[in-house]
Amino acid sequence: MRILMVSEWGACTYGGVASQVNLLTRWLEGRGYDVGVMYKQGYCVDGKHIKVEGILPLDYHVVPPVLWEVKNIIGDVKPDIVHVHHSFTPLSVLAVRACNKLGIPCVLTNHSLPPAGDAEKWVKISYLTPYRWLLRPTVTTAVSTAAALFIKDFLGLEEPVKIIPNAVDTEKFKPPEKEGDEREDYVLYVGRLVRRKGVHVLIRAAGMLEEQGVQCKVLIAGRGYFERYLRLLSADLGNVEFLGEVSERRKAELYRKARVFVLPSLVGESFGVVLLEAFASATPVVATRVGGIPEIVEHGVNGYLVDPGEPMQLAKAIGEILSSETTWRKMSLNARRKAVEKYSISTVGRLYEQVYNEALELKKSPKKLNYIPTAEPGKMLV
């Protein structure tokens, strides 16, 4: 089977969607599939990547690609299946439309939630956008129940949406294996430094931990427009350190040695790939009750859930994990177990294999398949 992945961001670049495209591509190639990647942002030099140019020389996702070039690339590749990642870029819309014109089965995966505000308001706005009228894939999937409900309403889909979670490489991200590679007393954040990620709330929690005499560092890895403000906010604190952008190798090492990973997002978190990377590293998590996060983190089992924007709750949860070796060890074992059993690329990859075969069958015979309504990964959500 020849598969063409379509992603705004090249699979060789950093970012949640790009990492998932890269991971799935490598796994499918290992299974013997012929896989290519069409992208617009970034620069990838290997032969399987095909870059489509934007109508303006700006490397930004709102800049549409050249329409005829998208259609020509798909036509030249002649894929059996086109898998479009991310629902809200011009490249996604044009790729799905091109598949419809060329009669090629298309799978669309929604990776996102609204970046701010109530999802219902965004659904109303959808009537004024081209997405609702032009995004008509053969099969639609989403990475979480929250993302599935949103895309179903936003696009006005009558057909069910299949939930297939993000995946993690459990060989790349894993707990310490050898002597001398022990855990260190630090709390870790990895991600973009933007307001909606809530890193400013984490810094306020760090201040509370310092006042309470809790001996731990808070390491912040990543870049973003909010960095200058965050540095000013933490200027008087002795337990916060900014690492900047880190390599993939360094990131895996940070997860492996951290005592706790924190994702303090305020809104718009459809899934959180970083949670899986922490779980695979056997690192307990403290995260907020927003978007799809509660579908991943089990409160009191592999981490703690707190309300968004509440530094006192955040500090208390971090302190509880750090102060009890029994609690930490239980959560650490549960985190690794869940990553291996539920989110490994072999588990998730096989779910996508099923979807590709279903899309091929639907294209041949467009009768709706009968599914049991459920919110379990890999099943249909009606």
C-alpha positions in Angstrom: 0.0 0.0 0.0 1.3 3.5 -0.9 0.4 6.1 1.7 0.9 9.9 1.4 1.0 11.8 4.7 0.0 15.4 4.5 1.2 17.7 7.3 1.7 21.5 7.5 4.9 20.8 9.4 7.6 18.5 8.0 8.0 15.2 9.9 11.7 16.2 10.6 10.7 19.3 12.5 9.8 19.8 16.2 6.2 19.9 17.4 3.4 17.5 18.4 1.8 16.9 15.0 5.2 16.6 13.3 6.4 14.1 15.9 3.3 12.0 15.4 3.7 12.0 11.6 7.3 11.0 11.9 6.6 8.2 14.4 3.7 6.8 12.4 5.7 7.1 9.1 8.7 5.1 10.5 6.4 2.4 11.9 4.5 2.0 8.7 7.7 1.8 6.7 8.9 -1.0 9.1 5.7 -2.8 8.2 6.5 -2.7 4.5 4.4 0.3 3.4 5.6 2.8 0.9 5.1 6.2 2.7 5.7 9.7 1.6 5.1 13.1 3.3 3.9 16.3 1.7 4.5 19.4 3.9 4.7 23.2 3.7 6.7 24.4 6.7 10.3 23.5 7.6 13.0 21.9 5.5 13.4 18.1 5.2 16.1 16.7 3.0 15.3 13.0 2.8 13.7 11.6 -0.3 10.3 10.7 1.1 9.5 14.4 1.9 7.9 16.6 -0.8 7.6 20.3 0.0 4.7 22.3 -1.4 5.3 26.1 -1.8 3.1 28.7 -0.3 1.5 31.4 -2.4 3.7 33.9 -0.5 7.3 33.3 0.6 6.3 33.1 4.3 6.8 30.0 6.4 3.6 30.3 8.3 0.6 28.0 8.5 -2.1 30.6 7.5 -0.4 31.1 4.2 -2.1 28.8 1.7 -0.1 26.5 -0.6 -0.4 26.7 -4.4 -3.6 24.8 -5.2 -2.5 23.2 -8.5 0.8 22.1 -6.9 -1.1 20.2 -4.1 -3.2 18.4 -6.7 -0.3 17.7 -9.0 1.8 16.2 -6.1 -1.0 13.9 -5.1 -1.6 12.9 -8.7 2.1 12.2 -9.3 2.6 10.1 -6.1 -0.6 8.1 -6.9 -1.2 7.0 -3.3 -3.7 4.4 -2.3 -4.5 6.4 0.8 -3.9 10.1 1.7 -3.7 10.7 5.5 -4.1 14.4 6.3 -3.0 15.5 9.8 -4.4 18.6 11.5 -7.8 20.0 10.4 -7.2 23.7 10.4 -4.6 24.7 7.9 -5.2 25.7 4.3 -3.0 22.7 3.2 -5.4 20.4 5.0 -8.4 21.8 3.1 -6.7 21.7 -0.3 -5.4 18.2 0.2 -8.8 16.8 1.1 -10.4 18.6 -1.8 -7.7 17.3 -4.2 -8.4 13.8 -3.0 -12.1 14.2 -3.6 -11.4 15.4 -7.1 -9.0 12.6 -7.9 -11.1 9.9 -6.3 -8.5 8.9 -3.7 -9.6 7.7 -0.2 -8.6 10.3 2.4 -8.3 10.0 6.2 -8.4 13.2 8.2 -7.0 13.3 11.8 -8.0 16.2 14.0 -5.2 17.0 16.5 -6.6 20.2 17.9 -9.2 22.1 20.0 -10.0 25.8 19.9 -7.0 27.9 21.2 -9.4 30.0 23.4 -13.0 30.4 24.3 -16.0 28.1 24.3 -16.0 25.3 21.7 -19.7 25.9 20.9 -18.9 29.5 19.8 -16.3 28.2 17.4 -18.9 25.8 16.0 -21.1 28.7 15.2 -18.2 30.5 13.5 -17.6 27.4 11.3 -20.6 28.4 9.1 -18.6 31.3 8.0 -15.4 29.4 7.1 -14.5 27.1 4.2 -13.7 24.2 6.5 -17.3 23.2 7.1 -18.1 23.1 3.4 -14.8 21.8 1.9 -13.4 19.3 4.5 -15.2 16.1 3.5 -12.7 13.2 4.0 -13.6 9.5 3.6 -12.9 8.8 7.3 -12.4 11.2 10.1 -10.4 10.4 13.2 -9.4 12.4 16.3 -6.8 12.0 19.0 -9.3 12.3 21.9 -13.0 12.3 22.7 -12.8 16.1 23.2 -11.2 16.6 19.8 -13.7 14.1 18.2 -16.7 15.9 19.5 -15.3 19.3 18.4 -14.5 18.3 14.8 -17.8 16.4 14.4 -19.8 19.5 15.4 -17.4 22.0 13.6 -17.7 20.2 10.3 -21.3 19.1 10.8 -20.3 15.5 10.1 -23.1 12.9 9.9 -20.7 10.0 9.9 -19.0 8.9 13.2 -15.5 9.9 14.2 -13.0 7.3 15.2 -10.8 8.0 18.2 -7.2 7.0 17.8 -4.9 8.5 20.4 -1.4 9.9 19.8 1.4 7.4 20.2 4.8 7.4 21.8 8.1 5.6 21.1 8.5 3.5 24.3 12.1 2.6 23.3 13.2 6.2 22.9 11.4 7.4 26.0 12.0 5.0 28.8 13.0 5.0 32.5 16.6 4.8 33.8 18.2 1.5 33.1 21.7 1.7 34.4 23.5 2.7 37.6 24.4 6.4 37.7 21.4 7.4 35.6 19.2 8.0 38.7 16.4 10.5 39.1 17.2 14.1 40.1 15.2 16.5 42.2 13.6 18.6 39.5 10.2 19.2 38.1 10.1 19.5 34.3 8.0 21.4 31.7 8.6 20.8 28.0 6.7 22.8 25.4 6.0 26.1 23.8 6.3 29.2 26.0 2.9 30.8 25.1 0.2 32.0 27.5 -2.3 29.2 27.0 0.3 26.6 28.1 0.1 28.1 31.6 3.8 28.2 32.4 3.3 31.4 34.3 1.1 29.4 36.7 3.8 26.9 37.1 6.3 29.7 38.0 3.9 31.0 40.7 3.6 27.5 42.0 7.5 27.2 42.0 7.5 30.4 44.2 5.2 28.7 46.7 7.3 25.6 46.8 10.4 27.7 47.5 8.6 29.4 50.3 7.6 26.1 51.8 11.2 24.9 51.7 10.7 22.1 49.1 14.0 21.3 47.7 13.5 21.0 43.9 14.4 22.8 40.7 11.8 23.7 38.1 13.3 23.2 34.6 11.5 24.8 31.7 12.4 23.6 28.2 11.1 25.4 25.1 10.8 28.7 23.3 8.0 31.1 22.6 6.8 34.7 22.7 6.0 34.5 26.4 9.6 33.7 27.4 10.6 37.3 28.3 7.6 37.7 30.6 8.2 34.3 32.2 11.9 35.2 32.9 10.8 38.5 34.5 8.2 36.6 36.6 10.8 34.2 37.9 13.7 36.7 38.3 13.5 36.6 42.1 13.2 32.8 42.3 16.2 30.6 42.9 14.5 27.3 41.8 13.5 28.1 38.2 15.8 27.5 35.3 15.2 28.1 31.5 16.8 25.6 29.2 15.7 27.0 25.8 15.0 24.6 23.0 16.5 21.2 23.6 17.4 18.4 21.2 15.4 15.2 21.0 18.2 13.3 22.7 18.4 15.9 25.5 14.6 15.9 25.9 14.5 12.1 26.5 17.2 12.5 29.1 15.3 15.2 30.9 12.2 13.1 31.1 14.2 10.1 32.3 15.8 12.0 35.2 12.8 14.2 36.2 10.8 13.4 39.4 7.6 15.0 38.1 6.4 16.4 34.7 4.0 19.3 34.7 1.5 20.4 32.0 -0.3 23.5 33.3 -2.3 24.3 30.2 -5.2 26.8 30.5 -7.1 25.8 27.4 -6.9 24.2 23.9 -5.1 21.0 24.9 -6.6 18.3 22.7 -4.2 15.6 23.9 -0.7 16.5 25.0 2.0 14.3 23.4 4.4 15.4 26.2 2.2 13.5 28.7 2.9 10.3 26.8 6.6 11.0 26.7 6.6 11.5 30.5 4.5 8.3 31.0 6.9 6.3 28.8 9.8 7.6 30.9 7.9 6.4 34.1 7.6 10.0 35.2 4.5 10.9 37.2 2.5 13.9 35.9 0.7 16.9 37.3 -1.7 18.4 34.7 -4.8 20.5 34.4 -8.4 19.4 33.7 -8.7 20.9 30.3 -9.5 19.4 26.8 -8.4 15.8 26.4 -5.9 15.7 29.3 -8.4 14.0 31.8 -8.7 11.2 29.2 -5.0 10.4 29.7 -4.0 11.3 33.3 -5.8 9.2 35.9 -6.0 11.2 39.1 -4.2 9.5 41.9 -3.0 6.6 39.6 -0.3 8.0 37.3 -0.4 11.6 38.4 -2.7 14.4 39.7 -5.2 16.6 37.9 -5.7 20.2 39.1 -7.9 23.1 38.0 -6.3 25.4 35.3 -4.9 28.7 36.5 -4.6 27.6 40.2 -0.9 27.8 41.3 -1.8 26.7 44.9 -3.4 23.5 43.7 -0.4 22.9 41.3 2.1 23.5 44.1 0.3 21.1 46.5 0.1 18.3 43.9 3.8 18.6 43.0 4.7 18.7 46.7 2.6 15.5 47.5 4.4 13.5 44.8 7.8 14.7 45.8 7.3 14.2 49.5 6.2 10.5 49.3 8.5 7.9 47.8 5.6 5.3 48.0 3.3 7.6 46.0 6.0 8.5 43.5 6.9 4.8 42.9 3.3 3.7 42.5 2.6 6.5 40.0 5.9 5.9 38.1 5.1 2.2 37.6 1.5 3.0 36.5 2.6 5.7 34.1 5.1 3.4 32.3 2.6 0.5 32.1 -0.1 2.7 30.5 2.3 4.1 27.9 3.4 0.6 26.9 -0.1 -1.0 26.9 -2.2 1.8 25.4 0.0 4.3 23.6 2.9 2.5 22.1 3.3 3.1 18.3 2.6 -0.6 17.6 -0.8 -0.4 19.3 -1.7 2.9 17.7 -0.2 2.0 14.3 -2.4 -1.0 14.0 -5.5 1.1 14.6 -4.5 3.3 11.7 -4.0 0.2 9.5 -7.6 -0.7 10.2 -8.7 2.8 9.3 -6.8 2.7 6.0 -8.5 -0.5 5.0 -11.9 0.8 6.0 -11.3 3.9 3.9 -10.5 1.8 0.9 -13.6 -0.3 1.4 -15.8 2.8 1.9 -14.4 4.3 -1.4 -15.4 1.1 -3.2 -18.8 0.8 -1.5 -19.9 4.1 0.2 -22.4 2.4 2.5 -21.9 3.3 6.2 -20.3 0.6 8.3 -22.0 -0.4 11.5 -20.0 0.5 14.6 -20.8 0.2 18.3 -20.9 3.8 19.7 -18.1 4.1 22.3 -15.4 6.5 23.3 -12.7 3.9 23.6 -9.6 4.4 21.5 -9.9 2.9 18.1 -13.7 2.8 18.2 -16.4 5.1 16.8 -17.8 8.1 18.6 -21.3 8.9 17.3 
